[in-house]
Amino acid sequence: VLSISGLNKSYQGAQEGEPIKNLFKHGTDDVLMLFDEVDNLVISENKTNPFDLFISMLDDRRCLHDDYVGVDIDVSNMCIVMTANCIDSIPDYILDRFSLILNVDNYTYEDKVNIATKHTIPRFISQFKNINNSDIKFSEEVLMFMARRYCNDQGARKMNSCIENLFPAVVAGWMKGELPKPYDVTEQFVIEKLDPLFLKEEKTSMGFVG
């Protein structure tokens, strides 16, 4: 809440909210303001409702009150965009204030494999100075195995986490002389390294994976 509305100057360390900071930074109010994953907002123990902050921004008043600045800021020139994985937890009085709501289909397993091949893996390779594209290879079959086994989320975060954990595991294998270089990642290697990380919560009380 404070990151949006700011904190009154009477408090130590008080500062303006992020929206106002960015307006000052860019010197214009003709901007796109993105609020990501607003479905994660929750009502706090003191009954503060973070969604109430958006009411005046989205209705006819089109203003944002910043407690640090102490005035209402005109946001009528802004394009306000919000994202959410699920809109069920977002109050109707917020949804009703949007002129357009777009529903985007969840990523398929094929989408996740495609994102990993074209974006995630090249990005991780670029972070290691002594590794090139031919040193670590992920076949489409292995990536699909990972997607189906670990990545039941709507987006591509779990696939990203899988690859993020496999890269240092491969490098450690090289350093210990346990893996050849270059290395073609295998399903068995994936199971060995990722099952303890991503399937441990799915084990039953007897210790078997369901």
C-alpha positions in Angstrom: 0.0 0.0 0.0 2.7 2.4 1.0 4.6 1.8 -2.3 1.5 3.3 -4.1 0.2 5.9 -1.7 3.4 7.0 -0.1 4.0 7.7 3.6 3.2 10.8 5.6 6.2 13.1 6.1 5.8 12.9 9.8 7.2 9.4 9.8 10.9 8.7 9.7 12.1 7.6 6.3 8.9 8.7 4.6 8.9 9.1 0.9 6.4 9.5 -2.0 4.8 6.4 -3.6 6.3 4.8 -6.7 3.7 6.3 -9.1 4.6 9.8 -8.1 8.3 9.1 -8.1 8.0 8.0 -11.7 6.0 11.0 -12.7 8.7 13.2 -11.3 11.4 11.1 -13.0 9.9 11.3 -16.5 8.6 14.8 -16.2 5.2 14.0 -17.8 1.9 12.4 -16.8 1.4 11.0 -20.3 2.5 7.5 -19.3 1.4 3.9 -19.0 1.1 2.8 -15.4 1.3 -1.0 -14.9 0.2 -2.7 -11.7 1.3 -6.4 -12.0 -0.5 -9.3 -10.4 -3.0 -7.3 -8.4 -4.8 -10.5 -7.5 -2.0 -11.0 -4.9 -3.2 -8.0 -3.0 -4.8 -8.9 0.4 -6.7 -7.0 3.1 -4.3 -6.5 6.0 -5.0 -7.3 9.6 -5.9 -3.7 10.3 -8.6 -4.0 7.7 -6.7 -1.8 5.2 -8.0 -2.6 1.7 -5.3 -2.0 -0.9 -7.9 -2.1 -3.7 -9.5 1.1 -2.3 -6.4 3.0 -3.5 -7.4 2.4 -7.1 -11.0 3.7 -6.8 -10.3 7.4 -7.4 -7.7 6.5 -10.1 -10.3 4.6 -12.1 -13.5 6.5 -11.7 -14.5 10.0 -13.0 -12.2 11.8 -10.6 -9.1 10.2 -12.1 -6.8 11.2 -9.3 -4.2 9.6 -7.0 -3.7 10.8 -3.5 -0.1 10.6 -2.3 0.2 10.9 1.5 3.8 12.2 1.3 3.0 15.0 -1.2 -0.3 15.6 0.5 -2.3 16.4 -2.6 -4.4 14.6 -5.2 -2.4 14.1 -8.4 -4.3 14.2 -11.7 -3.9 10.9 -13.6 -6.4 11.5 -16.3 -3.7 11.4 -19.0 -2.3 8.0 -17.8 -3.2 4.6 -19.3 -3.7 2.3 -16.3 -3.1 -1.4 -16.9 -3.4 -4.2 -14.4 -2.5 -7.8 -14.7 -3.8 -10.8 -12.7 -3.5 -14.6 -12.9 -7.1 -14.8 -11.7 -9.7 -12.1 -11.3 -11.8 -14.0 -8.8 -10.2 -12.2 -5.9 -10.5 -8.7 -7.4 -13.6 -6.8 -6.2 -16.3 -6.1 -8.8 -16.1 -2.4 -8.0 -12.6 -2.4 -9.4 -13.3 -4.6 -12.4 -16.3 -2.5 -13.3 -14.1 0.6 -13.7 -12.1 -0.9 -16.5 -13.2 -0.3 -20.1 -11.6 -3.5 -21.3 -10.7 -6.8 -19.7 -8.6 -9.2 -21.8 -8.5 -12.9 -21.0 -5.3 -14.6 -22.2 -5.1 -18.4 -22.4 -2.6 -20.2 -20.2 0.6 -21.4 -21.7 0.5 -24.9 -23.1 3.4 -27.3 -22.5 4.5 -26.6 -26.1 4.5 -22.9 -25.3 6.7 -23.4 -22.3 9.2 -25.6 -24.2 9.3 -22.9 -26.9 9.9 -20.1 -24.4 12.7 -22.2 -22.8 14.4 -22.9 -26.1 14.3 -19.4 -27.5 14.6 -17.3 -24.4 15.3 -18.9 -21.1 18.2 -21.2 -22.0 20.1 -18.6 -24.1 19.7 -16.1 -21.3 21.2 -18.4 -18.8 24.0 -19.4 -21.1 24.9 -15.7 -21.6 25.3 -15.4 -17.8 28.2 -17.9 -17.8 31.4 -16.6 -19.4 32.9 -20.0 -20.1 29.8 -21.7 -21.5 28.5 -21.6 -25.0 25.5 -22.9 -26.8 27.0 -26.3 -27.6 28.2 -27.0 -24.0 24.8 -27.7 -22.5 22.0 -29.1 -24.7 18.4 -29.6 -23.8 16.5 -31.7 -26.3 12.9 -31.0 -27.0 12.0 -34.3 -25.4 13.7 -33.5 -22.2 12.1 -30.0 -22.0 8.7 -31.5 -22.6 9.4 -34.0 -19.9 10.3 -31.2 -17.5 7.2 -29.2 -18.5 4.8 -32.1 -17.9 6.5 -33.3 -14.7 7.1 -30.0 -12.9 5.4 -27.1 -14.7 1.7 -27.1 -14.0 1.6 -23.4 -13.5 -0.3 -21.0 -15.8 2.9 -19.2 -17.0 6.5 -20.1 -17.5 7.9 -19.4 -14.1 8.4 -23.1 -13.0 10.1 -23.9 -16.3 12.4 -21.0 -15.7 13.1 -22.2 -12.1 13.8 -25.7 -13.4 16.4 -24.5 -15.9 17.8 -22.1 -13.3 18.5 -25.0 -11.0 19.9 -27.3 -13.7 22.6 -25.0 -14.9 24.7 -24.9 -11.7 24.1 -28.6 -11.3 25.7 -29.3 -14.7 28.6 -26.9 -13.9 29.1 -28.7 -10.6 29.2 -32.0 -12.4 31.9 -30.7 -14.7 34.0 -29.4 -11.9 33.8 -32.7 -10.1 34.5 -34.7 -13.3 31.2 -36.4 -13.1 29.7 -35.1 -16.4 31.2 -34.8 -19.8 31.5 -31.5 -21.6 29.6 -30.8 -23.7 26.6 -32.4 -21.9 23.2 -33.5 -23.2 20.8 -33.1 -20.3 19.0 -36.4 -19.7 15.7 -37.2 -18.1 17.4 -39.2 -15.3 19.6 -36.2 -14.5 16.6 -34.0 -14.4 14.8 -36.3 -12.0 17.8 -36.6 -9.8 18.3 -32.8 -9.5 14.7 -31.5 -9.6 12.5 -34.1 -7.9 13.8 -33.2 -4.5 13.1 -29.5 -5.2 9.8 -29.6 -6.9 8.0 -32.8 -6.0 8.8 -33.0 -2.3 5.6 -31.3 -1.3 3.7 -33.9 -3.3 5.0 -36.8 -1.3 2.6 -38.7 0.9 3.2 -39.4 4.6 4.8 -42.7 3.6 7.3 -40.9 1.4 6.0 -42.0 -2.0 5.4 -39.6 -4.9 1.8 -39.7 -6.0 
